[in-house]
Amino acid sequence: MTTRYRVEYALKTHRRDQFIEWIKGLLAVPFVLHSQPTGVFETRNSTVAQQAEEAHRRYAEILKDVEGMINDHIEHQNSQKEAQSKLKLLVPSVGKFFTKLPLEKAFIEQDKRRFISSRRFVPPSFNDVRLILNTAQIMGLLAEGPLDLATFDGDVTLYDDGKSLEPTNPVIEKILFLMSKNTKIGIVTAAGYDEAEKYYGRLHGLLEAIKANTILSDTQKQNIMIMGGESNFLFTYDPTSPYLLSYLPRRNWILPEMSSWTEQIIKELLDSAEAALVECKTNLNLPGKILRKTRAVGIIPEVPGYHFARESLEETVLVVQKKLEMSVAGRSIPFCAFNGGNDVFVDIGDKSWGVLVCQKFFGSNEPGGSIRGDRTLHVGDQFLSTGSNDFKARVVGTTAWIASPAETVELLAELSAMIT
């Protein structure tokens, strides 16, 4: 019963990434044709080796073909005809590609680590394809130039959900390495505070490591910023501050498009969101309380330690999002309704705007006045189309989809090895 439940739940449209599912479906064919489950009863090693070799060849061929479709889609993008590409016709939800993706080469690397071709009972999985795409993305990005900007989500990306970036976290060393190579760093998080102390509490391990580092120059140490509330609060590194961060007023960094986000429209949107949350709280009998902030509103457990049902959280996200999309305020300014794991929040703006601010802030001297999307990598854990706040970052730069802080460390180790 549990297995059937999980399978049916995973098949819901809002829980799937159509591009990854499509690739997974393509890879299922050679698995069925060439896997040899009866080999588990045999003692001949040659049977397993031959099966693995043939499966590897077929998987690589398929991913090479997909790679070609992506290249064709990029050509159509460049001529403003992406709707006519073969890939777009096969996967209508596919978005913009900022670089080529060497999928065949990435598969060969991942196969060495995950032994995908050697499996006889478990076909290539969603996670296999996700990690292949991550490797292909950093390969494709670095093939065309240096990584100018790396942005990161906070919870579940840099540290466990609700925790902090402690001094012993291995991701700190990886971030410092990127900074030593003049890569700019942006922490783009949903946590929305206008006080440096609270961000220091979350990121003190990294901030203190930057301060104590003797390899980074003073200029390189300035190459980090915190963008809180998705795209609402900006803090820069300040070694003279007791919390190593300084708040930068909005007038100093907002994009021209953000100037139309008036306080009146923001209030109307948050009022509508709050009303929708109260409705969900009543209809779903959620034991939670509404938390209103200056640029966000959400529902959190009323009793510490209580966990909302996953279905209730996602129902709340979908209801709130739909109501806001139909409201005047929701059509006037961007917003993000997302499932935070044990809460639901609505933020003004979204992570695409947060990453855009990072690109503009660090790239003011670049041609065009901003770091380009093909020189940007956003790393996060929430990329499903609904209820996931990293999803919209895909429209402004390349992305890597991780599932835990440990995967972030592995991704950055892979990236560092390619840089050196």
N, C-alpha and C positions, 0 to 999 in steps of 0.2 A: 504493500500500500504506500509506503514512504517513497519507494523508487518511482512508482507511477505518478505520485503527486509532484515530485521534483521534476520529472520529465515534462508533465503537462504544464507546470508553472513556467519552466524555462522556455516553452514554446510560445508564450504570450509575446505579442509583437513588441511591447514596450520593454521586454527583457532581452531582446536580441540585437545583435549587430549584423545587418544583412550582408555586408561585404565579407565578414569573417565566416558567417554561416555558408555563404556561397562557395568560398574557397574550400571549406571543410567538406562540403558536399562533393566537390570535384575530386578531392583526395580520397573520398570513401570508395570510389570505383576501383582503383588499383588495389586498395586494401582488400576488398572482397575477392578480387580476381587472383591476387598473388599471395595473400596470407595463407599459411599452412598450419591451422590449429592442431591438425593431427600430429604435427611434428613434436608436440609435447610428450607424446607417448613413445617417440623413437629415440634412438641413441646416436643416430648419424648426425654429426655436427654439420656436415656438408649441406644437408637439407635446409637447415635454418640459415646458414650463411648464404646459400643461393637465393632463398626467398628474400632475405634482407637486401641483397644486392639488386635484385630485380625490382623490389618495392622502392628502393632508393632511386633507381634510375627513372621509374615512372613518376614518382613524386616530383623529382627535379624537373622532368619534362613539362609536367602540368604547370608548375610554378613559373617556369620559363615562359610558357604561353601566356599566363596571367600577366607577367612582367611586360610582355609585348602589348597586351591590351591597355595596360596603364600608360605606356609610352604613347600609344595611339590616342588615349584620352587626353593626355597632356598637350599633344599637338592640336586637338580640337579645342581645348581650353584656350590655347594661345591665339586661336583664330575666332574666339568667341562663339564656337559651335559645339560646346561640350555635350549638349543634349543629343547630338547626332553620333556620338561615339558608340562603339559596340559595347563597351563596358557599361555605359550609362543605360543602354537598352536592356542589358542583362541584369544589372543591379541598379534600379532607378534611384535608390537612396544614396548612391556613392557621391562623395563631395569632391572638393578641390584637392589636387595633388601639388605640393610645392616643389618636390624633387622626384626624380626617378627612384624606383624601388627595386634593387637587385635581389629579387626574391629567390632565385636559384642559388645564388651564392650564400644568402642568409640561411636558406634551408640546410645547405651543406654544413654550415657552422652549428646550427641548432641540432642537427641530427647527431653530431658528435657528442653533444651533451645530453640529449634526451632519448637517444636510440629509438627514434620514431619508426624507422624502417625495420627494426628488429622485433617489433611487437607483433604478436600473432592473434591476440584476442581483443586488443584495444586499438581502435582506429585513430588516425590523427584527430586530435581534439581541438576544441575552441582555444584552450590555452596554448597548445602547440602553434596554432596559426597566429595567435596574438603575439607570441614571442618571436616568431619568424618575422612578422611585420615590424616589430620593434627593432630587431637587428638590421633588417633591410632599410629602415628609415634612417638610422644613424650612419649606415654605410653610404646611403644615397646623399645625405646631407654633407658628410665630410668629403665626398668625392667631388663636390662642387665648390668647396671653400671651407674656411674655418667656422666654428660654432661661435657666433657673436653673442647670443643671448640664450640662457637656459632658465626656464621658469618652472617652479615646482608648486604643486599643491602641498598642504600641510599634513593633516590627519590621514593616516594609512599610506601616505607617500613617503614622507620624511620620518614619521614616527607613528606609533600605534594610536588608534583612535582615542582621543581625549587625553593623550599623554603629552610629553614635552621632548624636545630635542636635547638629550642629555650629553654631557661631554664624552661619554664612552661610545656614542653612536658612530658606527663606521662610515656613515654617509658624510660626516663632517670632513674627513680626510679627502674624500672624492670631490666635494664642492671646493675645498681649498685648492686642489689641483687645477680645477677648471679656472678658478680665479687667477692662478699663477700663469695661465695661458691667455690671460686677458679676456676670458669669457665673462660677460656680465651675468649676474644672478638676480632673479626676481622670485620672491616667495609670494605667490598669489593664492591667498587663502580666504575661505568663507568667513573665518573668525573676524568679526567687525568690532574693533575698539578704536577709540581716539586717544588712548593712553599708552605711552611707550612701555610702561611697566608691565602691562599684560602681555604684550608681544615678547618682551624680554623673558617673561616666565615661560613662554612656549619655546623660545629659540635661544635661550641663554648659552647652551653648549656651543652652538655655532658662532654666536657673537663674541663670546669670550675667546674662542679659538682664533678668530680673525684678529682680535686685539693683541693676543700673545704671539701671533705668528711673526717670525723674523725674516721669512723669505718674501712675503708679499710686500710690495712697495706701498707707500701711503696712498698713491693713486689707485692701485689695484684694490686696496681695502675699501675704497669708496664705491667699488663696482658691485654693490648689493643694495637692494631695496625691498621693503615689505609693502605689498599691496593688500590691504585688508578689506573685508566686506565685499569680496569679489573685485570691486573697482571703485571703492569709496574712501579709503584712508591710506595715505602714503607716508611711509617712514623711511628715512635714509640713515646710513651708518654714521655715528657720531662718537668718536672715542672720548670726547670730553663730557658726554652725558653719563649720569650714573647708570642708566639702562642701555647705554651704547646706541641709542636711537633718537632721532629727532623727527618730530611731526612736521610735515610740510603742508601748509594750507592749500586747499583745493584750487584757489585762484592761481597758484604757481605751477600747476601741472595738468589741469583738466584739458581734454581735447576740445576743439571747437564745437564738435557735435554734442558734447555734454552740456554746453552752456544753455541748451533748451530744456534741460531737466530742472524745471522750476520747483521750488519748495511746495507750491500748491499742488502740482501734478503728482509729486512724490507722496504727499500726504493722502491724496485721493487713492492712489494705487495701494498704499499700505493699509488704508481704511478698508478697501475692498478685500484685500488679502486677509486681514484680520477677521472680517465678517465671514469669509469662506472657511477659515480655520475654526471659528466658533461653531459654524454649522456642522463641520466634520466631527468636531469634538462631541457634539450632541448626538448626531446620527450614528456614529460608531462607538459611542460610549467610551471615549478615550479618557483615561485618568490622567489628564495633563493640564498644564496651565499655559496661557498665552503670554509670550514675552515680546514686548514691543521695544525696538531700538530706534535710533535716529534714522537709519536707512535700511531697516530690516524688521520683519516680524515673523515669529515662529511659534510652534507648540513644542513643549518639552515635558518630560514626565513630572507629575506632581510630587511623586515620592522618589527620592534618590534610590537608585538601584533597580527601579522598575524598567522593564523593556517592553516597548510597544511591539505588537505583532507586525511582521514585515508587510503583510498584505494591507494592514491598516495604514501604515506609513505611505505605501505606494498609492493606495486609494485616495489618501489626503492630497498627495502631490498632484495626481491627475485631476481631481476635482478643482483644486485651487488654480492650477494652471489654466484649465478650460474657462473658468469663470473670469480670470484676469484677461485672457485673450479676447474675451467678448466685451470687456469693459472699455470705456473711452480712455482711461488712464493707461491701461495695458497696451493699447494700440499707439500710445503717444511716446512712451519711453520703454527701453528694454528692461527686463526683469528676469530673475532666475528663481524658479521654485524647485527645490531639491530635497531629496531624502538624505539626511545627514547620518543615517545609521540607527539613531534612536531619537530622532527629532525631525521636524519638517520646517524649513525656513524659506522665506521669500526675501530675496535681496534686490535692491535697486541695481541695475546693470547686471553684468555677468562676466565670466572669466575671459571672454574674447576682448572685452573692454579693458580688463585688468592687464592682459598681455599687451594690448595696443599701447596702453600708457607706458609700460616698461620699454617697449620698442621706441616710442617717441622720446621718453626721458633719457635713455642711454644713447639714442641715435641722432640727437639733434645736429651733430656735425657730419652725419652720413649723407651721401647723395639722396635727395628726397626727404631729408630731415627725419629719417626713422630707420631702424634696423628692419631689414626685409624678412618676410615670413619664411623664406627658404634658408635663412641664417638663424632661425629661432627654433628651439625645441622646448615644448611644454610637456612635463611629466606629471601624470596624475592617475588616479584610480577609478574615476567615475566618467565613463565615456558611453554609457548606454543613452539612447535618444531621449528618454524621459526620466526625470528625477535625478539627473546626474550633472553636476555643475562643471565638470571639465569638458563636457561634450562640445560646447560652443567655441572652445579654444581652437578647434580644428579649422575654423574659417580664417584664422589669422597667422597660422604657422604650423610647422610640423609637430607631431605629437608622438608620445610613447605611452602606452597603456600598461600600467603595472598593477599588481594585485596586493602588494605588501611592501613595507619598508625594505625588507630583505631583497626583493626584486629590484628596487631602486638602486641599491648598492651594487647588485650584479650588473644592471644596465650601465651605471656610471663606470664600473670597472672595465666593461667592454668598450665603452666610449673612450676612456683614458688610454687603453691599449692601442686603439686605432689612431689617437692623436699623437702618441709617442712613436 
